Amino acid sequence: MACSILFGALFNRIRGGLLAQYKIPKGKLINVLAFTVFCFILFPWYAAIAAGLAMLIGQQPEVGPLVGSDGILGGKHDVAHLGKVSQRGTWWAALISLAIWSPIPLVAGLLYPVPFLIGYWFEQRNSKYNGWGIAEYIFGAMLWVSVAIVYLY
């Protein structure tokens, strides 16, 4: 369980651009490959391949306008906007839920705005924090641990 939290946080942050400063542009592909290997360890091969494809498709739509300086991290916290962000997270998690035949990852998707609200809170307390980066670590951990929970139970 702890490994799923650590690897999920790390690889989701890599997906979001952690290594971009080192001119490694394929963060999204690295995340998909790592998630697929993780699912191969937990599930039959066909579910692992489907989950990997779900991760590939689910992470594609950009979230910048929803969570960036014009969104949550910019102070836009009204219910309608948080609903749009939650819808985006649910889309991502729903594909994974279908691949592994469990609704548990949907919980992580529905809670997609929460990591960005936490990131916003950190940014407001201390400007040295990158709210977006914090949110990517948290959501990656949430998504991967939801998949691990399906395997364990």
C-alpha positions, 0 to 999 in steps of 0.5 A, spaced: 500 500 500 505 504 501 509 503 495 502 505 491 502 511 494 509 513 493 510 511 486 503 514 484 505 520 487 512 520 484 509 518 477 503 523 477 508 528 478 513 526 473 507 526 468 505 533 470 512 535 468 517 534 474 523 532 469 521 537 464 527 542 467 532 536 465 529 536 458 525 529 459 518 531 455 515 524 455 512 524 462 505 522 460 508 516 457 513 514 463 506 515 467 502 510 463 508 505 463 509 505 470 502 504 471 501 499 466 507 495 470 503 496 477 497 493 474 500 487 471 503 486 478 496 486 481 491 484 475 491 479 469 494 481 463 488 483 460 486 488 465 493 491 466 493 493 458 486 496 459 488 500 465 494 502 462 490 504 456 485 508 460 491 511 464 493 514 457 486 516 455 484 519 461 490 523 462 490 527 456 485 532 456 489 538 459 487 541 466 490 548 466 484 552 465 481 549 470 486 548 476 491 554 474 492 561 475 485 562 472 482 556 476 482 553 483 490 555 484 487 562 482 482 562 487 476 560 483 472 556 488 465 556 487 461 550 486 460 550 479 467 550 478 469 545 483 464 541 479 467 542 472 474 540 476 471 534 479 468 532 472 474 532 469 477 527 475 471 522 474 472 522 467 480 520 468 478 515 474 472 512 470 476 509 465 480 506 470 474 503 473 472 500 467 478 497 466 479 493 472 471 492 474 471 496 480 468 503 482 473 504 487 477 509 483 471 513 481 472 516 489 479 518 487 476 522 481 470 525 484 475 528 489 480 531 484 479 538 486 481 536 493 488 536 492 488 542 488 485 546 494 490 543 498 495 546 493 492 552 494 492 552 501 499 551 501 501 556 496 497 562 500 501 560 506 508 560 503 509 562 496 515 557 495 510 552 495 508 550 488 500 548 489 500 545 482 506 540 484 503 538 491 496 537 488 499 532 482 503 528 488 496 528 492 492 526 486 497 520 484 497 517 490 489 517 491 489 514 484 494 509 485 492 507 492 484 506 489 487 501 484 491 497 490 485 497 494 481 494 489 486 488 489 487 488 496 479 487 497 
